[in-house]
Amino acid sequence: MGFRAFVVDNQGDRVGTEVTELADEELGDEPVLIDVAWSALNFKDTMLVQPHNRVARRNPLIPGIDLAGTVISSDDPGGAVGETVLAHGYDLGVAHHGGFAERARIPAEWIVPLPDGVSPRHAVTVGTAGFTAALSLERLQANGVRPDGGPVLVTGASGGVGSMAVSLLAQHGYEVVASTGKEAEHPYLRALGATAVIGRGDLMGDEGRVLGPERWAAAVDCVGGETLAAVIRSLRYGGSVAASGLTGGNAFSSTVYPFIVRGVALLGVDSVLTPIEERRAVWANVRSDFPEETVAAMVAEEVGLEGIDGALAAMAAARVRGRVLVEPSR
């Protein structure tokens, strides 16, 4: 039996993409077969279509690091036929065929059963972006960040993770300051719960100083690069930043002063290899942390498989606000 998929073929200097018909056998022999209802675009997917990228670890590859749908066959008790499930992270869409297809075959230990009342569309709207935001908040809370402690900055706030972080922090009672380079997105971010919205220039300050004014009790950084450096030097005494992004670059320059003079903490957030039990515990709270009516406002576009190329180009050029959903059957 065949199915349609968006396939990337990386030939080094040239990366080709096409929507094509594949046979079920080409998905491999993992035990759980899923009828994919929805997937979503993430920044990592844009990296997969760049020449000489080091992200893809198989070729050809079906990208898509998020997927949700219904189990249609299973050789493992961990995947019940008829169950609606979510999968993201691990090797999905990187070294293992992902969600940009009508079907996916994955290990049972990657599956997150969807809580009652959570649809596949709701789940992928939250997706890796919301999961990363939730992990960021967990890391900050574990380091003592509380709602009454002062303002929490979110960088890259109009992107997927940033939008989710603004909403989640506001939902939990934090004073949220959103940073974005897109002035037109200020009303959108205020509607998500930001008490203030600032531009990139307001954040960077004097880049020649090793320490800036103490502004933020904590931060969720979705950008990296020079932005992360600016956040670190402007944290308040004892402040923390949860870092998960690299859209602004995978390297940054700092000194030891913020760490030894102000006692700040840099907390890394990884959403790829999170143990499955922790992953399922985060998703158990999805209805309260990410209400469907709230995250629905973050959906910028819905595309079928033929629309993925254009959506990836827009995301790579930072022209996308919030989330882009993929409906493979469209």
C-alpha positions as CSV (number, residue, x, y, z in Angstrom):
1,M,0.0,0.0,0.0
2,G,1.3,3.5,-0.8
3,F,1.3,6.9,0.8
4,R,2.4,10.4,0.0
5,A,5.5,12.1,1.5
6,F,7.6,15.2,1.3
7,V,11.2,13.8,0.7
8,V,14.5,15.6,0.9
9,D,17.4,14.3,-1.2
10,N,20.8,15.8,-0.1
11,Q,23.5,15.6,-2.7
12,G,26.0,17.9,-0.9
13,D,26.1,21.1,-3.0
14,R,22.5,20.5,-4.0
15,V,19.4,19.6,-1.9
16,G,16.3,18.5,-3.8
17,T,12.8,18.1,-2.4
18,E,9.7,16.5,-3.9
19,V,6.3,15.2,-2.9
20,T,6.2,11.6,-4.0
21,E,4.4,8.3,-3.5
22,L,6.2,5.7,-1.3
23,A,5.5,2.1,-0.3
24,D,4.9,1.2,3.3
25,E,8.0,-1.0,3.2
26,E,10.2,2.1,2.8
27,L,9.3,3.2,6.3
28,G,11.4,0.4,7.9
29,D,10.4,-2.2,10.4
30,E,9.7,-0.3,13.6
31,P,6.6,-1.8,15.4
32,V,4.1,1.1,15.4
33,L,2.5,2.4,12.2
34,I,0.8,5.8,12.5
35,D,-1.7,7.5,10.3
36,V,-0.4,11.0,10.5
37,A,-3.1,13.6,10.9
38,W,-0.9,16.7,11.5
39,S,2.7,17.7,11.6
40,A,4.3,21.2,12.1
41,L,7.3,23.1,10.8
42,N,10.3,23.8,13.2
43,F,13.5,25.7,12.6
44,K,15.4,22.4,12.5
45,D,13.4,21.5,9.4
46,T,14.8,24.6,7.6
47,M,18.3,23.4,8.4
48,L,17.6,20.0,6.7
49,V,17.2,21.6,3.3
50,Q,20.5,23.6,3.4
51,P,23.4,22.2,1.4
52,H,26.1,20.5,3.4
53,N,24.0,20.6,6.6
54,R,25.1,18.4,9.5
55,V,21.6,17.9,10.8
56,A,20.2,15.1,8.5
57,R,21.7,11.7,9.3
58,R,20.0,9.7,6.6
59,N,19.4,10.3,2.9
60,P,16.8,10.5,1.3
61,L,14.8,11.7,4.4
62,I,11.2,12.5,5.2
63,P,11.6,15.5,7.6
64,G,9.2,16.6,10.3
65,I,10.2,16.4,13.9
66,D,6.6,16.7,15.2
67,L,3.7,14.4,14.3
68,A,0.4,13.4,15.7
69,G,-2.2,10.9,14.5
70,T,-3.8,7.5,15.1
71,V,-2.1,4.1,15.6
72,I,-3.3,1.9,12.7
73,S,-1.1,-1.2,13.5
74,S,1.3,-2.2,16.2
75,D,3.5,-5.2,17.1
76,D,4.3,-3.7,20.5
77,P,2.0,-3.4,23.6
78,G,3.2,0.1,24.0
79,G,1.2,1.2,21.0
80,A,-2.5,0.4,21.0
81,V,-4.4,0.3,17.7
82,G,-6.9,3.2,17.5
83,E,-5.0,5.3,20.1
84,T,-4.3,8.9,19.2
85,V,-0.6,9.7,19.9
86,L,2.1,12.3,19.5
87,A,5.8,11.8,18.7
88,H,8.6,14.3,18.6
89,G,12.3,14.5,19.2
90,Y,14.7,11.6,19.4
91,D,15.8,10.8,15.8
92,L,12.4,11.7,14.3
93,G,12.8,13.7,11.0
94,V,16.6,13.6,11.3
95,A,17.9,10.1,11.3
96,H,14.4,8.5,11.1
97,H,11.6,9.3,8.7
98,G,9.4,12.0,10.2
99,G,6.0,13.6,10.1
100,F,5.9,15.2,6.6
101,A,4.0,12.1,5.3
102,E,0.7,10.5,5.4
103,R,2.2,7.6,7.5
104,A,5.0,7.1,9.9
105,R,6.5,4.0,11.5
106,I,8.3,4.6,14.9
107,P,9.4,2.8,18.1
108,A,6.8,2.4,20.8
109,E,9.1,4.1,23.3
110,W,8.8,7.4,21.4
111,I,5.0,7.5,21.7
112,V,3.1,10.0,23.9
113,P,-0.6,9.1,24.3
114,L,-2.7,12.2,23.9
115,P,-4.6,13.2,27.0
116,D,-8.4,13.1,26.8
117,G,-9.7,16.1,25.0
118,V,-6.5,16.9,23.2
119,S,-6.8,16.5,19.4
120,P,-3.8,15.8,17.1
121,R,-4.1,19.3,15.7
122,H,-3.9,20.9,19.2
123,A,-1.0,18.6,20.0
124,V,1.2,19.6,17.0
125,T,0.3,23.2,17.4
126,V,2.0,23.0,20.8
127,G,4.5,20.5,19.5
128,T,8.3,20.7,20.0
129,A,7.9,24.5,20.4
130,G,5.6,24.3,23.4
131,F,7.4,21.3,24.9
132,T,10.7,23.3,24.7
133,A,8.9,26.3,26.4
134,A,7.6,24.0,29.1
135,L,11.0,22.5,29.8
136,S,12.5,26.0,29.9
137,L,10.0,27.0,32.6
138,E,10.7,23.8,34.5
139,R,14.5,24.5,34.5
140,L,13.9,28.1,35.7
141,Q,11.6,27.0,38.5
142,A,14.0,24.4,39.6
143,N,16.6,27.2,39.9
144,G,14.3,29.2,42.1
145,V,12.6,31.6,39.6
146,R,9.1,32.5,41.0
147,P,6.3,34.8,39.6
148,D,7.0,37.4,42.3
149,G,10.7,37.6,41.6
150,G,10.6,40.2,38.8
151,P,10.3,40.4,35.0
152,V,11.2,37.4,32.8
153,L,12.5,38.2,29.3
154,V,11.6,36.1,26.3
155,T,13.8,36.6,23.2
156,G,12.8,35.7,19.7
157,A,9.3,36.1,21.1
158,S,7.3,36.0,17.9
159,G,8.7,32.6,16.8
160,G,7.3,29.2,17.7
161,V,9.2,28.6,21.0
162,G,9.0,32.3,21.9
163,S,5.3,32.5,21.4
164,M,4.7,29.4,23.5
165,A,7.0,30.7,26.2
166,V,5.3,34.1,26.4
167,S,1.9,32.4,26.7
168,L,3.0,29.8,29.2
169,L,4.8,32.2,31.5
170,A,1.8,34.6,31.5
171,Q,-0.4,31.6,32.3
172,H,1.7,30.9,35.3
173,G,1.5,34.4,36.6
174,Y,5.0,35.8,35.6
175,E,5.6,39.3,34.4
176,V,6.7,38.7,30.8
177,V,8.8,41.1,28.7
178,A,8.8,39.9,25.0
179,S,11.7,40.9,22.7
180,T,11.3,40.8,19.0
181,G,12.8,42.5,16.0
182,K,9.3,42.8,14.4
183,E,7.5,45.9,15.4
184,A,4.3,44.7,13.8
185,E,4.1,41.7,16.2
186,H,3.8,43.9,19.3
187,P,0.0,43.6,19.5
188,Y,0.2,39.8,18.9
189,L,2.7,39.4,21.8
190,R,0.6,41.5,24.1
191,A,-2.4,39.4,23.3
192,L,-0.5,36.3,24.3
193,G,0.2,37.9,27.8
194,A,3.3,40.0,27.5
195,T,3.2,43.0,29.8
196,A,5.8,44.8,27.7
197,V,7.4,44.3,24.3
198,I,10.8,45.6,23.4
199,G,12.9,45.7,20.2
200,R,16.3,44.1,19.7
201,G,18.0,47.5,20.1
202,D,16.4,47.9,23.5
203,L,17.9,44.6,24.5
204,M,21.5,44.7,23.3
205,G,22.6,47.8,25.2
206,D,26.4,48.6,25.2
207,E,27.9,45.5,23.7
208,G,31.4,46.6,24.9
209,R,30.5,46.3,28.6
210,V,31.1,43.1,30.5
211,L,28.1,43.9,32.7
212,G,25.0,45.9,31.9
213,P,22.2,47.2,34.1
214,E,20.4,44.5,36.1
215,R,17.1,44.2,34.3
216,W,15.8,40.6,34.2
217,A,15.1,38.2,37.0
218,A,15.2,35.4,34.4
219,A,15.0,34.8,30.7
220,V,14.0,32.3,28.1
221,D,16.4,32.7,25.2
222,C,15.3,31.3,21.8
223,V,17.9,33.1,19.8
224,G,21.5,32.4,21.0
225,G,24.5,34.3,19.6
226,E,24.9,37.9,20.5
227,T,21.4,38.0,22.0
228,L,22.2,35.4,24.6
229,A,25.4,37.3,25.5
230,A,23.3,40.5,26.0
231,V,20.8,38.6,28.2
232,I,23.6,37.2,30.4
233,R,25.2,40.5,31.1
234,S,21.8,42.1,32.0
235,L,20.4,39.5,34.4
236,R,19.8,40.5,37.9
237,Y,21.8,39.1,40.8
238,G,21.1,35.4,41.0
239,G,19.2,35.4,37.7
240,S,18.9,32.5,35.3
241,V,18.5,32.1,31.6
242,A,17.1,28.9,29.9
243,A,18.7,28.7,26.5
244,S,17.3,26.6,23.7
245,G,17.8,28.5,20.4
246,L,20.4,29.2,17.8
247,T,18.7,31.2,15.1
248,G,21.0,34.1,16.0
249,G,24.1,31.9,15.8
250,N,25.5,28.8,17.6
251,A,28.4,30.7,19.4
252,F,28.4,33.7,21.8
253,S,31.0,35.7,23.6
254,S,30.9,36.4,27.3
255,T,33.1,36.9,30.3
256,V,33.1,35.2,33.7
257,Y,31.9,38.4,35.4
258,P,28.2,37.8,35.2
259,F,28.7,34.3,36.7
260,I,31.1,35.2,39.5
261,V,30.0,38.8,40.3
262,R,26.2,38.3,39.9
263,G,25.9,34.6,40.4
264,V,23.8,34.1,37.3
265,A,23.1,30.7,35.8
266,L,23.0,29.5,32.2
267,L,20.6,26.6,31.9
268,G,20.7,24.5,28.7
269,V,17.4,23.1,27.5
270,D,17.3,20.0,25.3
271,S,14.0,18.8,23.9
272,V,15.4,16.0,21.7
273,L,16.6,13.4,24.1
274,T,14.4,14.1,27.1
275,P,13.5,10.8,28.7
276,I,10.1,9.5,27.7
277,E,8.6,9.5,31.2
278,E,9.5,13.2,31.7
279,R,8.2,13.9,28.2
280,R,4.9,12.2,29.0
281,A,4.6,14.1,32.3
282,V,5.0,17.4,30.5
283,W,2.3,16.5,28.0
284,A,-0.1,15.4,30.7
285,N,-0.5,19.1,31.5
286,V,-1.0,20.3,27.9
287,R,-4.6,21.3,28.3
288,S,-4.0,23.6,31.3
289,D,-0.6,24.9,30.2
290,F,-1.5,25.5,26.5
291,P,-5.3,25.9,26.2
292,E,-6.5,25.2,22.7
293,E,-8.1,28.6,22.2
294,T,-4.8,30.3,23.2
295,V,-2.5,28.3,21.0
296,A,-4.9,28.5,18.0
297,A,-4.0,32.2,17.8
298,M,-0.4,31.2,17.2
299,V,-1.1,29.3,14.0
300,A,0.2,31.4,11.1
301,E,-0.6,29.0,8.3
302,E,-1.8,25.5,7.4
303,V,-0.2,23.8,4.4
304,G,-0.4,20.5,2.7
305,L,2.7,18.6,1.5
306,E,3.0,20.7,-1.6
307,G,3.2,23.9,0.5
308,I,6.1,22.8,2.7
309,D,8.8,24.2,0.4
310,G,7.4,27.7,0.4
311,A,6.8,27.6,4.2
312,L,10.3,26.4,4.9
313,A,11.7,29.3,2.8
314,A,9.6,31.8,4.7
315,M,10.6,30.4,8.1
316,A,14.3,30.4,7.1
317,A,13.9,34.1,6.2
318,A,12.3,34.8,9.6
319,R,9.0,35.8,7.9
320,V,6.9,33.4,10.0
321,R,5.1,34.3,13.2
322,G,4.2,31.4,15.6
323,R,3.4,28.0,14.1
324,V,3.0,26.6,10.6
325,L,1.0,23.3,10.6
326,V,1.2,20.6,8.0
327,E,-1.8,18.4,7.1
328,P,-0.3,15.6,5.0
329,S,-3.6,14.4,3.6
330,R,-4.5,17.8,2.2
